[in-house]
Amino acid sequence: MGARMTQKPLTASVFLSGLIAAISYLALAGAANGQTANGSVVASGRIEGGSDVFSLGTSATGTISQLFIKAGDHVEAGQHLLRVDCQAIEAEKAARESDLAASEAVFARVTHGSRPEEVAIGEANVNLAEARLREAQKQFDRAQALHEGVTVTRVQIDQAERDAHMAGAMLEEVRAKLVLLKVGSREEDISEARARRDAAKARVEEAAARLAYCTVDAPISGVILSTRVSPGQLVSSMASATLITMVADGKRVRAFVAERDISKICLGELAQITADGIPGKRFEGVVHSIGPGLSESPFDPGPPLFRELILSMPKEQALTAIGLRVSLQLPGCGS
């Protein structure tokens, strides 16, 4: 009798211990698969920059003359990152700019026409030619009034007549030049000068565009992830290569949630973020997008049974280390 009564409590104790162990195992298994006891969803993720990675290269051919940045530097949009030695293109651009300046001067001259000073000179030449014609005409009239063979010879009369004709022709010439000065350039001359100027301008712009390829500028404000080039290295337009990688300012989290839990996640939902590398600190993130299809998780090897989440983080709460692995807890908003 005594032996049977002492065996009962032992059996109940063993049963209770087994039940607690089973409950604990189920709870741990649920958490490992993305679920917690309170129904929230947990996931693993990694800190990224504020955008996808930008891969930057150059269309120039030459050696790298200057590298202005290194990995980890913050740059502003438009800031110079590197420069290729393009002295030949610079000299060509300078020569073309000189040609453009000459073409613009010719176009300005034919467009504006004669200067007032040139017109004044033309008018003075006309007045001088008219005076010479009047004097020559008087000499001819005087010679004709004299008696040939007595007071004047035939040669003198012919010479006076020739001088009068020459003075008249000279007057017509300077009058025609004055008309051209006042009328200005012909439309054909203006069109030709304009075409030459535009062609010279296009050649300058073409050289400037090729020269612009010699400098790689930051397309956005962000952080340099890597530089895959060094000063003195040869780059070629015939073989495209990534020279610099960068991401935009800001931070975001890329995480993976089990497919069975995706119905519990909503856009705009607030998540709590922790990182082993920063113990004792908790950050917040907002679900920005949910991947449309299944994908493999880099944190949980196996078949693609996960959906990708992108969470944005406020700037004042953003983690500073890109690539840091984090854990997320989402309270869940779905039914």
C-alpha positions in Angstrom: 0.0 0.0 0.0 2.7 2.4 1.0 4.7 1.7 -2.2 1.7 2.3 -4.5 1.0 5.7 -2.8 4.5 6.9 -3.3 4.5 6.0 -7.0 1.5 8.2 -8.0 3.2 11.5 -7.3 6.2 10.4 -9.3 4.1 9.6 -12.3 2.3 12.9 -12.2 5.5 14.8 -11.9 7.0 13.0 -14.9 3.9 13.7 -17.0 3.9 17.4 -16.1 7.6 17.8 -17.0 7.0 16.1 -20.3 4.1 18.4 -21.1 6.2 21.6 -20.3 9.0 20.3 -22.5 6.6 19.7 -25.4 5.0 23.1 -25.1 8.5 24.7 -25.0 9.6 22.8 -28.1 6.5 23.8 -30.0 7.0 27.5 -29.1 10.6 27.4 -30.2 9.7 25.7 -33.4 7.0 28.3 -34.1 9.5 31.1 -33.5 12.1 29.6 -35.8 9.5 29.4 -38.6 8.5 33.1 -38.3 5.8 33.0 -35.6 5.9 34.0 -32.0 3.6 33.2 -29.1 1.7 36.5 -29.4 1.0 36.0 -33.2 3.6 38.5 -34.5 5.9 37.7 -37.3 9.7 37.5 -37.1 12.1 37.6 -40.0 15.8 38.0 -40.8 17.2 40.8 -42.9 20.2 43.0 -43.8 20.8 46.7 -43.9 21.2 48.2 -47.4 21.6 51.7 -48.8 18.7 53.9 -49.7 18.5 52.5 -53.3 19.7 49.7 -55.5 23.4 49.7 -56.3 24.6 52.1 -59.0 27.4 50.8 -61.1 29.4 53.6 -62.7 31.8 53.4 -65.7 33.1 55.7 -68.4 32.9 55.8 -72.2 36.4 57.4 -72.5 39.6 55.7 -73.4 42.8 56.5 -71.5 44.5 56.2 -68.2 43.0 57.2 -64.9 44.7 60.5 -63.9 42.8 61.3 -60.7 40.7 59.3 -58.2 38.9 61.6 -55.9 37.1 59.2 -53.6 37.4 55.9 -51.7 35.0 53.3 -50.4 32.9 54.7 -47.5 33.0 58.3 -48.6 29.8 60.3 -48.8 29.4 62.3 -52.1 26.9 64.9 -53.4 25.1 64.7 -56.7 27.4 66.0 -59.5 30.6 65.7 -57.4 33.6 64.5 -59.4 34.6 60.9 -58.6 37.4 60.2 -61.1 39.0 61.7 -64.2 40.5 60.1 -67.3 43.5 61.8 -69.0 42.1 63.2 -72.2 44.6 65.9 -73.2 44.2 65.2 -76.9 40.5 65.9 -76.7 41.1 69.1 -74.7 43.5 70.4 -77.4 41.0 69.5 -80.1 38.2 71.3 -78.3 40.3 74.4 -77.9 41.1 74.4 -81.7 37.4 74.0 -82.5 36.5 76.9 -80.2 38.9 79.1 -82.1 37.2 78.1 -85.4 33.9 78.9 -83.8 35.0 82.4 -82.7 36.2 83.2 -86.3 32.9 81.9 -87.8 30.9 84.0 -85.3 32.9 87.1 -86.3 32.2 86.5 -90.0 28.5 85.9 -89.3 28.3 89.1 -87.2 29.9 91.1 -90.0 27.6 90.0 -92.8 24.6 90.2 -90.6 25.2 93.7 -89.2 26.3 95.1 -92.6 28.6 98.0 -93.1 29.6 100.3 -90.2 28.7 103.9 -90.3 32.3 104.9 -90.8 32.5 102.7 -94.0 29.4 104.3 -95.4 30.9 107.8 -94.7 34.0 106.8 -96.6 31.9 105.6 -99.5 30.0 108.9 -99.6 33.3 110.9 -99.5 34.6 108.8 -102.5 31.4 109.6 -104.4 31.8 113.3 -103.8 35.5 113.2 -104.9 34.6 111.3 -108.1 31.9 113.8 -108.9 34.4 116.7 -108.5 36.8 115.0 -110.8 34.1 114.4 -113.3 33.1 118.0 -113.3 36.7 119.1 -113.7 37.3 116.6 -116.6 34.1 117.7 -118.3 35.2 121.4 -118.1 38.6 120.5 -119.7 36.9 118.6 -122.5 34.4 121.4 -123.2 37.2 124.0 -123.2 39.2 121.9 -125.7 36.2 121.5 -128.0 35.7 125.3 -128.0 39.2 126.0 -129.3 40.2 125.8 -133.0 41.7 122.5 -133.9 45.2 123.0 -135.4 45.5 126.6 -134.3 45.2 126.7 -130.5 44.8 123.0 -129.7 45.7 119.8 -131.3 43.5 116.8 -132.0 45.5 114.8 -129.5 44.7 117.2 -126.7 41.0 117.1 -127.5 41.0 113.3 -127.5 42.9 113.2 -124.2 40.4 115.6 -122.6 37.5 113.4 -123.8 39.1 110.3 -122.5 39.7 111.9 -119.1 36.0 112.9 -118.9 34.9 109.3 -119.7 37.2 107.9 -117.1 36.0 110.3 -114.5 32.4 109.3 -115.3 33.2 105.6 -115.0 35.0 106.1 -111.7 31.9 107.9 -110.4 29.6 105.1 -111.4 31.9 102.6 -109.6 32.1 104.4 -106.3 28.3 105.0 -106.4 27.7 101.3 -106.9 30.0 100.5 -103.9 28.1 103.0 -101.8 24.9 101.3 -102.6 26.3 98.0 -101.6 27.5 99.5 -98.3 24.1 100.8 -97.6 22.1 97.8 -98.7 24.2 95.3 -96.7 25.1 91.7 -97.3 23.1 89.4 -99.6 20.8 86.8 -98.0 23.0 84.1 -99.6 26.1 85.4 -97.8 24.2 85.6 -94.5 23.0 82.0 -95.0 26.4 80.7 -95.8 28.0 82.5 -92.8 25.2 81.2 -90.5 25.8 77.6 -91.7 29.5 77.8 -91.2 28.9 79.2 -87.7 26.4 76.4 -86.8 28.8 73.7 -88.1 31.6 75.1 -86.0 29.4 75.2 -83.0 28.3 71.6 -83.5 32.0 70.5 -83.7 32.7 72.2 -80.4 29.7 70.6 -78.7 30.8 67.2 -80.0 34.3 67.6 -78.6 32.8 68.9 -75.3 30.6 65.8 -75.1 33.5 63.5 -75.6 35.5 65.4 -73.0 32.7 65.1 -70.5 33.0 61.3 -70.7 36.5 61.8 -69.2 35.1 62.8 -65.9 32.8 60.5 -63.9 30.4 62.4 -61.7 28.0 61.1 -58.9 24.5 60.8 -60.4 23.0 61.1 -56.9 24.0 61.9 -53.3 25.0 58.8 -51.5 27.8 56.6 -50.2 30.6 55.0 -52.2 30.6 51.2 -51.8 33.6 50.3 -53.8 36.3 51.6 -56.2 37.6 49.1 -58.7 40.1 51.3 -60.4 43.3 53.1 -59.4 45.3 56.0 -60.9 47.4 55.0 -63.9 45.1 52.2 -64.8 44.0 52.0 -68.5 40.3 52.1 -69.3 38.8 51.6 -72.8 35.5 52.4 -74.4 35.8 49.1 -76.2 35.5 47.1 -73.0 32.9 48.4 -70.6 33.6 47.9 -66.9 32.3 49.0 -63.6 34.7 51.4 -62.0 32.7 52.6 -59.0 29.6 51.4 -57.1 27.5 53.5 -54.8 24.1 53.7 -53.2 21.8 56.6 -52.5 21.5 58.4 -49.1 19.3 56.8 -46.5 19.0 53.2 -45.3 16.6 50.4 -45.8 16.2 46.8 -44.8 15.8 43.8 -47.1 14.1 41.0 -45.3 12.5 37.6 -46.1 9.2 36.4 -44.6 7.8 32.9 -44.9 5.1 32.6 -47.5 2.6 31.3 -45.0 2.9 34.5 -43.0 2.8 37.0 -45.8 -1.0 37.5 -45.4 -0.3 38.9 -41.9 2.0 41.7 -43.3 0.6 45.0 -44.6 2.2 47.9 -46.4 3.0 50.8 -44.0 3.2 48.4 -41.0 5.7 49.4 -38.3 8.4 46.8 -37.5 10.9 46.6 -34.6 14.5 46.0 -35.7 17.4 44.8 -33.6 21.0 43.9 -34.6 23.5 41.6 -32.8 26.2 44.1 -33.8 24.4 46.9 -31.8 23.2 45.2 -28.6 20.7 46.9 -26.4 19.3 49.2 -29.2 16.0 48.9 -31.1 15.1 50.6 -34.3 11.9 51.1 -36.3 11.2 50.4 -39.9 8.1 50.7 -42.1 7.1 48.1 -44.7 7.6 49.8 -48.0 7.1 47.0 -50.5 6.3 43.3 -50.6 7.8 41.1 -53.3 5.3 39.8 -55.9 6.7 36.2 -56.0 8.5 33.5 -54.1 12.3 33.8 -53.7 15.1 32.1 -51.8 16.2 33.5 -48.5 20.0 34.0 -48.0 19.4 33.4 -44.3 17.3 30.2 -44.4 18.6 27.7 -47.0 16.0 25.6 -48.7 13.3 25.8 -51.4 12.0 29.3 -52.4 9.2 29.6 -49.9 9.8 33.2 -48.9 8.6 36.6 -49.9 10.9 39.6 -50.0 10.2 42.7 -47.9 11.7 46.2 -48.2 11.5 48.4 -45.1 12.3 52.1 -45.1 13.9 53.6 -42.0 13.8 57.2 -40.8 17.1 59.0 -41.2 17.5 59.7 -37.5 17.1 56.0 -36.7 19.0 54.5 -39.7 21.8 52.1 -38.8 25.1 53.3 -40.1 26.6 50.0 -41.2 25.5 48.8 -44.6 25.5 45.0 -44.7 24.7 44.5 -41.0 22.4 41.5 -40.4 19.3 42.3 -38.3 16.2 40.7 -36.9 12.7 42.1 -37.4 9.5 41.6 -35.5 6.2 42.7 -37.1 3.0 42.7 -35.1 1.0 41.6 -38.1 -2.1 43.3 -39.4 -3.8 40.6 -41.5 -6.5 38.3 -40.3 
